[in-house]
């Protein structure tokens, strides 16, 4: 007995097959652009920089400009921390104590009542920007460039200054994600 397939079914099978082939060849969303991989290697630090300070401490110490090493959490209670299509994001205060309950694996600061209360009281924030050689913010989403996600605790190294609104702005030269 010979089976025949309708033209519509055959077209669907062809599309599914082509999709699977393109994914197996590296054309899928998981493929890393060589430029992104190079920049990630330049900015992501394998080891945590020493002497990290809180955002508030860094604001006081840096004033109109200087080197900073800042610890913070990628989250805010009022705005989306990510800049669209830019290597920039907002940090909120995070505890310096590495044994804090918030640094345990599986801890979800967004749903932790203690972390929510601490975040509501902490008003210090920092704007982190990764810049190109001409001084412009890199036009690559920070999540793609650096492999970041919401609520991660990071240590950022770079040049800092406090802007007119009292926000610490960091031109980052390196970033380490705490595990």
C-alpha positions in Angstrom: 0.0 0.0 0.0 1.4 3.4 -1.0 0.7 6.5 1.1 0.5 9.9 -0.3 1.1 13.1 1.6 -0.7 16.3 1.1 1.3 19.3 -0.2 0.7 21.2 3.0 2.0 18.3 5.2 5.0 17.9 3.0 5.8 21.6 3.3 5.5 21.4 7.0 7.9 18.5 7.2 10.3 20.3 4.9 10.3 23.4 7.2 10.8 21.3 10.3 13.7 19.5 8.7 15.4 22.7 7.5 15.0 24.2 11.0 16.7 21.2 12.6 19.5 21.4 10.1 20.1 25.1 10.7 20.1 24.6 14.5 22.6 21.8 14.2 24.9 24.0 12.0 25.1 26.7 14.7 22.6 29.2 13.3 20.5 29.0 16.4 20.2 31.5 19.2 22.9 29.6 21.2 25.7 30.5 18.8 28.1 33.1 20.2 29.3 35.9 17.9 33.1 35.9 17.9 33.1 39.7 18.6 30.9 39.1 21.7 33.1 36.2 22.8 36.2 38.4 22.5 34.7 41.2 24.5 33.3 38.8 27.1 36.9 37.4 27.6 38.1 41.0 28.0 35.6 42.1 30.6 34.6 39.0 32.6 37.0 38.4 35.4 37.6 34.8 36.6 38.7 35.9 40.0 36.9 38.4 42.3 38.8 41.7 42.7 39.9 42.4 46.3 38.6 45.2 48.5 35.1 45.5 47.1 33.1 48.3 48.7 29.4 49.0 48.9 27.8 51.5 46.5 27.4 54.0 49.3 31.0 53.7 50.5 32.2 54.1 46.9 30.1 57.2 46.3 31.7 58.8 49.3 35.2 57.8 48.4 35.2 58.5 44.7 33.6 62.0 44.5 34.3 63.5 41.1 36.4 60.5 39.8 38.6 57.6 40.6 39.1 53.9 40.6 36.4 51.8 42.2 35.7 48.1 43.0 32.0 47.9 43.9 29.8 45.0 45.1 26.1 45.1 44.1 23.1 43.1 43.0 21.6 43.5 39.5 18.0 44.5 40.5 15.9 47.4 41.6 12.5 47.7 43.1 11.4 50.5 40.9 12.8 50.2 37.3 14.1 47.5 34.9 17.8 47.4 35.6 18.8 46.6 32.0 19.5 49.2 29.3 18.0 48.2 26.1 20.6 47.2 23.5 23.5 48.5 25.6 26.1 47.1 27.8 24.8 48.9 30.8 22.7 48.0 33.9 21.8 49.3 37.4 23.2 47.9 40.6 21.5 48.0 44.0 23.3 47.5 47.3 24.2 43.9 48.3 25.7 42.6 51.5 29.5 42.5 51.7 29.5 39.5 53.9 30.1 36.5 51.7 28.4 34.2 54.3 25.2 36.2 54.2 22.0 34.3 53.7 21.6 36.0 50.3 24.7 34.4 48.8 23.6 30.8 49.4 22.9 28.7 46.2 19.2 28.8 45.3 18.5 32.0 47.2 16.0 34.2 45.4 16.4 37.8 46.6 13.4 38.9 44.7 11.2 36.7 46.9 13.1 36.9 50.2 11.3 39.1 52.7 14.6 40.0 54.4 16.3 41.0 51.2 13.2 43.0 50.1 13.2 44.9 53.3 16.9 45.7 53.1 16.5 46.7 49.4 13.6 49.1 50.3 15.8 50.8 52.9 18.9 51.0 50.7 18.6 53.8 48.2 22.2 53.8 46.9 22.4 52.6 43.3 25.1 52.6 40.6 24.9 52.7 36.8 27.5 50.3 35.3 28.5 51.0 31.6 30.9 49.0 29.5 32.4 51.4 26.9 34.2 51.1 23.5 37.5 52.8 22.7 35.7 56.0 21.6 33.9 56.3 25.0 30.5 55.3 23.9 28.5 52.5 25.6 28.9 49.3 23.8 25.7 48.6 21.7 25.3 45.0 22.9 22.8 44.0 25.6 24.8 43.4 28.9 23.0 40.0 29.4 24.3 38.8 26.0 27.7 40.4 26.3 28.5 39.2 29.9 26.1 36.3 30.4 24.3 38.1 33.2 20.7 37.8 34.6 18.5 39.4 37.2 19.4 39.3 40.9 23.0 38.2 40.4 25.6 39.6 42.8 28.6 41.0 41.0 31.8 42.9 41.7 32.5 45.6 39.2 35.9 47.2 38.7 36.4 50.5 36.8 36.4 54.3 36.9 33.7 55.9 39.0 32.2 59.3 39.5 29.0 60.6 41.1 26.7 62.4 38.7 24.5 65.4 39.4 21.7 63.2 40.6 24.0 61.5 43.2 24.2 58.3 41.3 27.5 56.5 41.1 28.3 55.9 37.4 31.0 53.3 36.7 32.9 53.0 33.4 33.6 49.3 33.9 36.8 47.6 33.0 36.0 44.2 34.6 33.2 42.3 36.2 33.1 39.1 38.4 29.9 37.2 39.1 29.7 35.8 42.6 28.5 32.2 42.7 
